[in-house]
Amino acid sequence: MTEESTSKPSTAYWVIAGALLVWNVIGLMFYYQQSTLTPEIMMDLGLTPQQMAHITNTPAWGHSGYAIAVNAGVLGAILLLLRKAWAMPLFVISLVGVLVQDLDAIILRDAIEAWGPSGLALPIVVIVICVFEIWYTRAAKAKGWLS
């Protein structure tokens, strides 16, 4: 027997859940773009040789962290829209994937050298949003919006 959620979510819930899905789908699109970059495309984008090397030298485990992060985030957001509590572990998995990716890019391969200090802005925003997704899902579950 499954538990059904008893409370009806607010309009804000639907807006936030929808925005989180859009955010994660954009992340998935960026992942796909990075996965299919060729040297010619990188040159057309105006990347420096150092930035191109940073992208092409990403180890498989760092790229896998990125893949796990975006796919778990998209699935988590879909489950949030479906009002399923399984969104929570997927958002946690997404955060772990982000941290693995950032460990590689920022700590081990010094992304700041390739991208400059502004290269930290997006990773910080991504981590903050991942933490928000987990917090928001937990709050929605506590309000009885998720089953």
N, C-alpha and C positions, 0 to 999 in steps of 0.2 A: 504494500500500500504506500503510495507516495503522499507526501505532505504538499498541500496546495497553499500558496501564499494567501493570507486573509485580507491584507490591506491593499488598497488601490494606490499605485504610485502617483505622485504629483506630476504636473506638466513639466516641471523642472527636471524630474528624473528622466523623462523621455528625451528632453533636449540634451541633457548631459550625456546620456547613453548614446544618442545619435552622434553627438560631437566626438565622443571617444571612438566610435566606429570610423568616422571620417578621418580622424587623426591617425588611427592605426592603418587604414587603407592607404593613406598617403605614405606612411612608413613602408608599407609593403611595395608600393610603386617605386620608392627610392631604392629599396633593396634590389628589386628587379633591374632597375636602371644600372646600379653599380655592378650587378652580376653580369651584365651584358656589355659593359664598356669595352671598347677597343682603343688601342693607342690613337687611332685617327679621330675617334669621337672625343677622347680626352684632349687632344690638341685643338679640335674645333671649339671645345668648351673653354679654352684658354687656360687650362691647368699648367702649372709650372712643371718642369721635369721632376722636382722633388715631390710634388703632390701626386703626380702620375706614379712615381715609384712607391709612394706610401700606399696607394690603392692597389697596385699590382702585386705588392709584396705582402698583402694580407694573408696570414696563414689560414689553412682550412678551418681550424678550430675557432678563430676569430670571426671568420665569415659565417660559420655555423651558429655562433652566438647571435649574430645579426638575424639570421634566418629564423631561429627559434624565437627571438624577441618579437619580430613583426608578425609571424604566423600565430603565435600564442596570443598576442595582443588583439589581432583581428577576431580570432575565435572567442576570446574573452568578451569583447565588445558585443559580438553577436549574441552570446549567451546572456549578457546583461540586458540586451533588448528583449530577449525571450524570457526574462525574469527567472533565470536559473542560477542557483548558487555556485554551480561549477565555474562561473566566471572568475571567482576568487582565485582558485589554484592556477588558472591560466594566466591571470595577471601577475601572480607571483613568479611563474615560469618566465613570463615576458621580462620582468625586472631582472631575473637572474641572467637571461640572455643578454640584456643590455649591459649588465655589469661585466660579463665575459668579454663582450665586444669592446667595451671601454678599457678593460684591463689590457687587452692587446693593443688597441690603437693609441691610447693616451699614455699608459704607464710603460709598456714594454717597447713600443715603437715611436714614442715621442711625437704625437700628432701636432703638438704645439710648434715644433720645429718646422713641420711641413705647412701647416695651415695658419700659424700665428696664434696669439692669445685669444682672438675671436673664435677660434676653432673649438674652444671649450663651451661656448654659449649653448649650442644645440645639444651636446651631450648632457649638460646640466638640466636643460628644459625637459629632455626626454626622461631623465631620472625622476624629476619632480612630478611629471605627469604619471609615470608608472606608480609612484608612491600614492598619488591621488587616486588612481584607479583602484588600488587595493583598499585604501581607506573608504572610498565611496561605496564600493561593493560591500564591504563589511557593514557600513552604516545602513545600506539598503536592506541587507539581510536582517539586521537588528530591528528594522521597522516592519518586517514581515512582507517586504515587497518581492522577495526571492524565495523560490522553493527548491 
